[in-house]
Amino acid sequence: MEIFPNKTTCISLTIIFIALLSNVEAKCKKGCEIALASYYVWEGSNLTYISKIFNQKIPEILRYNPQVVGPDTIQSGTRINVPFSCECLNGDFLGHTFDYVTQRGDTYTRVARFAFANLTTDYWIQRVNTYDPTQVPDFSPINVTVNCSCGDRHVSRDYGMFSTYPLRVGDSLQSLAEELSVPADLLQRYNQGSDFNAGSGIVFSPAKGTKKKMRFNVILVFIVLNILWAGVKSKCSEGCDSLASYYIRPGLTLTSISTTFSTTIDHILSYNPQITDPNLIIAGNRLNVPFSCGCLNNEFMGHQFIYQVRPGNTYQRIAELTYSNLTTIEMLTRFNSYEPGSIPEGARLNVTVNCSCGNSRVSREYGLFVTYPLRPGESLSAIANEFGLPERLLQDYNPGVEFNRGSGLVFIPGRGN
C-alpha cells in the first residue's frame, strides 16, 4: 500500500504518533498473522457494511464472534471482533492500513468516529493523507491506519492474539477486565500508562491461547455456528439457473433491460419466444430475464446485481421502477452502506434479487424457477392458469403466501434443466 506523504513527512509522523499514543509499539521487526478490531456497532450499521469497511468476508467475521447466531442479528450498541492482519508499518509501529473510499459528506472526523468506530483518529487520518481536512473530496480513496498489537513477551507468553479496543465513556479498567475475562493487572501491564477511564483512545486486550490453539478454537466455533444456524435459517447449497419475471414499464427497451441485469439481448430473447421483434416490447407485459441463482452468505438463494445510481434515484425508485419490484427497499438498505435519504449519484449499489432452485420435498419434476413479483389484481388461480400449473403445486412451493395481496415475491416452477 503506497502512503502519500514523502519519507521526511513519514519520519515526522512516526515521532508525533509515538508521542501521542504511548501504547504503540515502536521499532517493530515483524507483525502477526491475525489481530482483532473491537468494532462498536452503531445504529444503522450491519455486517455487510462492516465487511466492506475492513475488506473482510462476513463468514470470516462470524468465525470470531460465536455470540452472533446469524448475520442479521447484530445489535447496535454491542461490539464485534473483526479480524485483520497486523503488520510492521515503515519499520516503526504495528498497524494495518485499510483502503477507504469517501462517501458524500465524509470528513476525517466522520470516517474515524463512525465508519471505523474510533479505531483510528481524525488527526492520524489527516497525517497519512494529502487532502485538507475541510476539503475531503467525495468518492476518493484515502488511507485509514488502525494500530494493533502482537503482544509483549516481557509481560506474558500465554497470549497469542490481541484486540484493538477503542475506549468509550463509562469504561474502566475493572469493567474491561470483567468484560474481556482478563486480570486487571495484566491488562494494565499490556497498556502501561493508559488511563482506562479516559473515555477515548485505544488499548490492547490479550486473548488466551497460542496461534495454533486459536486456529483450533476458531474451527470449533465455526462448527458450533453451523449447528446454530441450522436451527435459525434454512441453509442453501448449490445454485442453479433462474428467471426474473420483469414487468415492462413505458419507455424501456431490451437494451436498457439487458444493461440493468448485466446480460445480453440474445440471452433474454432465448427465454422469450413470444418476442418476434427485438425492437418492439410492449409496456404492461412481462419479460423473462435469465440470471444465475446462488447461495448468498450461506443464508438464502439470490443474486446480487451492481447498479450505478443515477440522478434522482432513491432506494424506493430503484426497487419499484428500475427492478420492477424484484427487490425491496429493505434489501437495498441491508446490503448497502448509504442511508435511504442520501444516496450519492454515481455510487455503485448491490441489488439483491431472491430466487429459488426448487424443493425436492414438493416435486422433482421442475428445474427452472421464476422469481415473480405479485401485482394488484393477481390471484392464485389467475397465476396458476397463466402458467398452466395446479394451484396446489404453486401454493406448496410458496407456503403461507397470499397470492392476492398485490405485492411481494412468489416462485413459479417451470419444467426444464
C-alpha positions as CSV (number, residue, x, y, z in Angstrom):
1,M,0.0,0.0,0.0
2,E,1.5,3.3,-1.0
3,I,1.4,6.1,1.6
4,F,1.1,9.5,0.0
5,P,3.4,11.6,2.2
6,N,7.2,11.6,1.4
7,K,9.8,9.9,3.6
8,T,10.6,13.1,5.6
9,T,6.9,13.5,6.4
10,C,6.6,9.9,7.4
11,I,9.5,10.1,9.8
12,S,7.9,13.2,11.4
13,L,4.6,11.4,11.6
14,T,6.2,8.4,13.4
15,I,7.7,10.7,16.1
16,I,4.4,12.6,16.6
17,F,2.3,9.4,16.7
18,I,4.5,7.7,19.3
19,A,4.3,10.7,21.5
20,L,0.5,10.7,21.2
21,L,-0.1,7.1,21.7
22,S,2.1,5.6,24.4
23,N,0.9,2.0,23.7
24,V,2.0,2.0,20.0
25,E,4.9,-0.5,19.6
26,A,8.0,1.3,18.3
27,K,10.7,-0.1,16.0
28,C,9.0,-3.3,15.2
29,K,10.6,-6.0,13.1
30,K,7.6,-8.2,12.1
31,G,3.8,-8.3,12.7
32,C,1.5,-11.2,13.3
33,E,-1.0,-13.1,11.2
34,I,-4.2,-12.1,13.0
35,A,-5.3,-9.3,15.2
36,L,-8.8,-8.3,16.1
37,A,-10.6,-4.9,15.9
38,S,-13.2,-4.4,18.6
39,Y,-15.8,-2.6,16.4
40,Y,-18.6,-0.8,18.2
41,V,-21.8,-1.3,16.2
42,W,-23.5,2.0,15.7
43,E,-27.2,2.5,14.8
44,G,-27.7,1.6,11.1
45,S,-24.6,-0.4,10.5
46,N,-24.7,-4.1,9.6
47,L,-22.3,-6.9,8.8
48,T,-22.4,-6.1,5.0
49,Y,-21.2,-2.6,5.7
50,I,-18.6,-3.6,8.2
51,S,-17.2,-6.4,6.0
52,K,-16.7,-3.8,3.2
53,I,-15.0,-1.3,5.5
54,F,-12.5,-4.0,6.6
55,N,-12.4,-5.8,3.2
56,Q,-13.3,-9.0,5.1
57,K,-15.9,-11.6,4.2
58,I,-18.9,-12.0,6.5
59,P,-18.3,-15.7,7.3
60,E,-14.7,-14.8,8.3
61,I,-16.0,-12.2,10.7
62,L,-18.6,-14.6,12.1
63,R,-15.9,-17.1,12.9
64,Y,-14.6,-14.7,15.6
65,N,-18.0,-13.9,17.0
66,P,-19.7,-17.0,18.4
67,Q,-22.2,-14.8,20.2
68,V,-23.7,-13.9,16.8
69,V,-26.0,-16.7,15.7
70,G,-26.8,-15.2,12.3
71,P,-25.6,-12.3,10.0
72,D,-28.8,-10.3,10.6
73,T,-28.7,-10.4,14.4
74,I,-26.0,-7.9,15.3
75,Q,-27.4,-5.2,17.6
76,S,-26.4,-1.6,17.8
77,G,-24.5,-0.7,21.0
78,T,-22.6,-4.0,21.0
79,R,-19.2,-4.9,19.8
80,I,-18.0,-7.4,17.3
81,N,-14.5,-8.7,16.6
82,V,-13.2,-8.0,13.1
83,P,-10.0,-10.0,12.1
84,F,-7.2,-8.3,10.2
85,S,-3.5,-8.8,9.7
86,C,-1.2,-6.8,12.0
87,E,1.9,-5.6,10.1
88,C,5.0,-3.6,10.9
89,L,4.4,-0.3,9.1
90,N,7.5,1.5,7.8
91,G,9.6,-0.4,10.4
92,D,8.1,1.9,13.1
93,F,4.9,0.5,14.6
94,L,2.4,-2.3,14.3
95,G,-0.8,-1.5,12.4
96,H,-2.8,-2.1,9.2
97,T,-3.7,0.4,6.5
98,F,-7.1,0.0,5.1
99,D,-8.3,1.5,1.8
100,Y,-11.5,3.5,2.3
101,V,-13.5,5.4,-0.4
102,T,-15.0,8.5,1.0
103,Q,-18.8,9.0,0.7
104,R,-20.7,12.1,0.2
105,G,-20.3,14.5,3.2
106,D,-17.4,12.5,4.8
107,T,-14.9,14.3,6.9
108,Y,-11.8,12.8,8.6
109,T,-13.7,13.0,11.9
110,R,-16.7,11.2,10.5
111,V,-14.6,8.5,9.0
112,A,-12.7,7.9,12.2
113,R,-15.7,8.1,14.6
114,F,-18.4,6.4,12.6
115,A,-17.0,4.3,9.7
116,F,-14.2,3.0,11.8
117,A,-15.9,3.4,15.2
118,N,-12.9,5.2,16.8
119,L,-10.4,2.5,15.9
120,T,-8.4,5.5,14.4
121,T,-8.5,9.3,14.8
122,D,-9.2,12.2,12.6
123,Y,-5.7,13.5,13.3
124,W,-4.0,10.3,12.2
125,I,-6.1,10.1,9.0
126,Q,-5.1,13.6,8.2
127,R,-1.4,12.9,8.8
128,V,-1.3,10.0,6.3
129,N,-3.4,11.6,3.6
130,T,-2.8,14.7,1.4
131,Y,-6.3,16.2,1.5
132,D,-7.1,19.2,3.6
133,P,-9.5,18.3,6.5
134,T,-12.0,20.8,5.2
135,Q,-11.7,19.7,1.5
136,V,-12.0,15.9,1.5
137,P,-13.4,15.0,-1.9
138,D,-16.4,12.6,-2.3
139,F,-15.7,9.1,-3.6
140,S,-11.9,9.4,-3.3
141,P,-9.6,6.7,-1.8
142,I,-7.9,7.5,1.4
143,N,-5.6,5.6,3.8
144,V,-7.0,4.6,7.2
145,T,-4.5,3.2,9.7
146,V,-5.5,1.1,12.6
147,N,-3.0,0.2,15.3
148,C,-2.6,-3.3,16.6
149,S,-0.5,-5.5,18.9
150,C,1.2,-8.9,18.7
151,G,1.8,-9.0,22.5
152,D,4.8,-8.4,24.7
153,R,6.9,-11.5,25.8
154,H,8.2,-9.5,28.8
155,V,4.6,-9.4,30.1
156,S,3.4,-12.9,29.2
157,R,3.9,-15.6,26.7
158,D,0.5,-17.1,27.3
159,Y,-1.4,-14.9,24.8
160,G,-1.3,-15.2,21.1
161,M,-4.0,-12.9,19.8
162,F,-4.7,-9.3,20.7
163,S,-7.7,-7.0,20.2
164,T,-7.5,-3.3,19.4
165,Y,-10.1,-1.9,21.7
166,P,-11.3,1.8,21.5
167,L,-12.3,3.1,24.9
168,R,-15.7,4.6,25.4
169,V,-17.2,6.9,28.0
170,G,-18.0,4.8,31.1
171,D,-15.3,2.2,30.5
172,S,-12.8,1.4,33.3
173,L,-10.0,-1.0,33.9
174,Q,-12.2,-3.1,36.1
175,S,-15.2,-3.2,33.7
176,L,-13.0,-4.1,30.8
177,A,-11.2,-6.8,32.8
178,E,-14.6,-8.3,33.6
179,E,-15.9,-8.0,30.1
180,L,-12.8,-9.5,28.5
181,S,-12.2,-12.1,31.3
182,V,-8.6,-10.8,31.7
183,P,-6.9,-10.0,35.0
184,A,-6.9,-6.2,35.6
185,D,-3.2,-6.1,36.5
186,L,-2.4,-8.0,33.3
187,L,-4.5,-5.6,31.2
188,Q,-2.7,-2.7,32.8
189,R,0.7,-4.2,32.1
190,Y,-0.1,-4.6,28.4
191,N,-1.1,-1.0,28.3
192,Q,1.4,0.8,30.6
193,G,0.4,4.4,31.2
194,S,-3.0,4.1,29.7
195,D,-5.9,5.7,31.5
196,F,-8.8,3.3,31.2
197,N,-11.2,5.9,32.5
198,A,-10.3,8.4,29.7
199,G,-13.4,7.6,27.6
200,S,-11.3,7.7,24.4
201,G,-8.1,6.3,23.0
202,I,-7.1,2.7,22.3
203,V,-5.9,-0.2,24.5
204,F,-4.9,-3.7,23.5
205,S,-6.6,-6.7,25.1
206,P,-5.0,-10.1,25.0
207,A,-6.9,-13.3,24.1
208,K,-5.8,-16.5,25.7
209,G,-4.1,-19.2,23.6
210,T,-1.3,-19.7,21.1
211,K,-1.9,-19.1,17.4
212,K,-2.2,-22.9,16.8
213,K,-4.7,-23.2,19.7
214,M,-6.6,-20.2,18.5
215,R,-6.9,-21.6,15.0
216,F,-8.3,-24.9,16.5
217,N,-10.7,-22.9,18.6
218,V,-11.8,-21.0,15.5
219,I,-12.6,-24.3,13.8
220,L,-14.7,-25.4,16.8
221,V,-16.5,-22.0,16.8
222,F,-17.3,-22.4,13.1
223,I,-18.7,-25.9,13.7
224,V,-20.9,-24.6,16.5
225,L,-22.1,-21.7,14.4
226,N,-23.1,-24.1,11.6
227,I,-25.2,-26.0,14.2
228,L,-26.8,-22.9,15.5
229,W,-27.6,-21.5,12.0
230,A,-29.3,-24.8,11.1
231,G,-31.9,-24.0,13.8
232,V,-32.3,-20.4,12.8
233,K,-32.3,-20.4,8.9
234,S,-32.6,-23.0,6.3
235,K,-29.1,-23.3,4.7
236,C,-28.7,-23.2,0.9
237,S,-26.0,-25.0,-1.0
238,E,-25.7,-25.4,-4.8
239,G,-27.1,-22.7,-7.1
240,C,-28.9,-23.0,-10.4
241,D,-30.2,-21.0,-13.4
242,S,-33.2,-18.8,-12.7
243,L,-35.5,-16.3,-14.3
244,A,-36.8,-12.9,-13.2
245,S,-40.3,-12.0,-14.3
246,Y,-39.7,-8.4,-15.3
247,Y,-42.7,-6.1,-15.7
248,I,-42.1,-3.8,-18.6
249,R,-42.7,-0.1,-18.0
250,P,-43.3,2.5,-20.7
251,G,-40.1,3.7,-22.4
252,L,-38.0,0.6,-21.6
253,T,-36.1,-1.3,-24.3
254,L,-34.3,-4.6,-24.4
255,T,-31.1,-2.7,-24.4
256,S,-31.9,-0.9,-21.1
257,I,-33.2,-4.1,-19.5
258,S,-30.1,-6.1,-20.5
259,T,-27.9,-3.4,-19.1
260,T,-29.8,-3.5,-15.8
261,F,-29.3,-7.2,-15.4
262,S,-25.8,-7.4,-16.9
263,T,-26.8,-9.8,-19.6
264,T,-27.2,-9.8,-23.4
265,I,-30.3,-9.2,-25.6
266,D,-29.8,-12.6,-27.3
267,H,-29.8,-14.3,-23.9
268,I,-33.0,-12.6,-22.9
269,L,-34.7,-13.5,-26.2
270,S,-33.8,-17.2,-25.8
271,Y,-36.2,-17.3,-22.9
272,N,-38.9,-15.2,-24.5
273,P,-40.2,-16.9,-27.7
274,Q,-43.2,-14.6,-27.8
275,I,-41.0,-11.7,-28.8
276,T,-40.6,-11.7,-32.6
277,D,-39.2,-8.2,-33.0
278,P,-36.4,-7.2,-30.5
279,N,-37.2,-3.5,-31.2
280,L,-40.8,-3.9,-30.1
281,I,-41.6,-4.9,-26.5
282,I,-44.9,-3.8,-25.1
283,A,-45.3,-1.9,-21.8
284,G,-47.5,-3.8,-19.3
285,N,-46.3,-7.2,-20.4
286,R,-43.8,-9.3,-18.5
287,L,-40.4,-10.5,-19.7
288,N,-38.3,-13.4,-18.6
289,V,-34.7,-12.3,-17.7
290,P,-32.2,-15.1,-17.1
291,F,-29.7,-14.9,-14.2
292,S,-27.7,-17.2,-12.0
293,C,-29.2,-18.2,-8.6
294,G,-26.6,-18.7,-5.9
295,C,-26.3,-19.1,-2.2
296,L,-25.6,-15.7,-0.7
297,N,-23.7,-15.6,2.7
298,N,-24.7,-19.3,3.2
299,E,-28.1,-17.9,4.1
300,F,-30.5,-17.6,1.2
301,M,-30.8,-18.1,-2.5
302,G,-30.3,-14.9,-4.6
303,H,-28.2,-12.9,-7.0
304,Q,-26.5,-9.5,-6.4
305,F,-26.6,-7.1,-9.4
306,I,-24.4,-4.0,-9.5
307,Y,-26.4,-0.8,-10.2
308,Q,-24.9,2.7,-10.7
309,V,-27.0,5.4,-9.1
310,R,-28.5,8.0,-11.4
311,P,-29.8,11.5,-10.6
312,G,-33.0,11.4,-8.6
313,N,-32.6,7.7,-7.6
314,T,-33.8,6.5,-4.2
315,Y,-34.0,3.0,-2.8
316,Q,-37.7,3.1,-3.5
317,R,-37.4,4.2,-7.1
318,I,-34.7,1.6,-7.8
319,A,-36.7,-1.2,-6.2
320,E,-40.1,-0.4,-7.6
321,L,-39.2,1.0,-11.0
322,T,-35.7,0.1,-12.2
323,Y,-36.1,-3.5,-10.9
324,S,-39.9,-3.7,-11.1
325,N,-40.3,-4.9,-7.5
326,L,-37.9,-7.8,-7.9
327,T,-36.2,-6.4,-4.8
328,T,-37.2,-4.2,-1.9
329,I,-36.2,-1.0,0.0
330,E,-35.3,-3.2,2.9
331,M,-33.0,-5.4,0.8
332,L,-31.2,-2.4,-0.6
333,T,-30.7,-0.8,2.8
334,R,-29.4,-4.1,4.2
335,F,-26.8,-4.7,1.6
336,N,-25.5,-1.1,1.1
337,S,-24.0,1.4,3.5
338,Y,-25.8,4.5,2.3
339,E,-28.7,6.0,4.2
340,P,-32.0,5.8,2.3
341,G,-32.2,9.6,2.2
342,S,-28.7,10.3,1.0
343,I,-27.7,8.0,-1.9
344,P,-24.9,9.7,-3.9
345,E,-25.1,9.9,-7.6
346,G,-22.7,7.7,-9.4
347,A,-22.4,5.3,-6.4
348,R,-22.5,1.6,-7.1
349,L,-25.2,-0.3,-5.2
350,N,-25.7,-4.0,-4.5
351,V,-29.2,-5.0,-5.7
352,T,-30.2,-8.4,-4.3
353,V,-32.9,-10.4,-6.1
354,N,-34.2,-13.6,-4.4
355,C,-34.6,-16.8,-6.4
356,S,-35.4,-20.5,-6.0
357,C,-33.8,-23.8,-7.1
358,G,-36.9,-25.7,-6.1
359,N,-37.8,-28.0,-3.3
360,S,-37.4,-31.8,-3.7
361,R,-39.9,-32.4,-1.0
362,V,-42.6,-30.8,-3.1
363,S,-41.6,-32.2,-6.5
364,R,-38.5,-33.2,-8.5
365,E,-40.1,-32.6,-11.9
366,Y,-39.3,-28.9,-12.1
367,G,-35.9,-27.5,-12.7
368,L,-36.2,-23.8,-13.7
369,F,-38.0,-21.3,-11.4
370,V,-39.3,-17.8,-12.0
371,T,-39.0,-15.0,-9.4
372,Y,-42.4,-13.4,-9.8
373,P,-43.3,-10.1,-8.2
374,L,-47.0,-10.0,-7.4
375,R,-49.1,-7.1,-8.7
376,P,-52.6,-5.8,-7.6
377,G,-55.4,-7.8,-9.1
378,E,-53.5,-11.1,-9.3
379,S,-54.6,-14.3,-7.5
380,L,-53.5,-17.8,-7.0
381,S,-56.0,-19.1,-9.6
382,A,-55.1,-16.5,-12.2
383,I,-51.3,-17.2,-11.9
384,A,-51.9,-20.9,-12.0
385,N,-53.9,-20.6,-15.2
386,E,-51.4,-18.3,-16.8
387,F,-48.5,-20.8,-16.2
388,G,-50.6,-23.9,-16.6
389,L,-49.9,-25.2,-13.2
390,P,-52.0,-26.8,-10.4
391,E,-52.9,-24.3,-7.7
392,R,-51.9,-26.8,-5.0
393,L,-48.4,-27.1,-6.5
394,L,-48.0,-23.4,-6.7
395,Q,-49.1,-23.0,-3.1
396,D,-46.8,-25.8,-1.9
397,Y,-43.8,-24.0,-3.5
398,N,-44.9,-20.8,-1.7
399,P,-46.2,-21.9,1.7
400,G,-48.1,-19.2,3.6
401,V,-48.1,-16.7,0.7
402,E,-51.2,-14.8,-0.1
403,F,-51.3,-14.5,-3.9
404,N,-53.9,-11.8,-3.9
405,R,-52.0,-9.3,-1.7
406,G,-50.7,-7.4,-4.7
407,S,-47.0,-7.3,-3.6
408,G,-44.2,-9.5,-2.6
409,L,-42.5,-12.4,-4.4
410,V,-43.5,-15.9,-5.3
411,F,-41.5,-18.6,-7.1
412,I,-43.1,-20.3,-10.0
413,P,-41.8,-23.7,-11.3
414,G,-41.2,-24.5,-14.9
415,R,-40.0,-27.8,-16.4
416,G,-36.5,-27.8,-17.7
417,N,-32.9,-28.2,-16.6
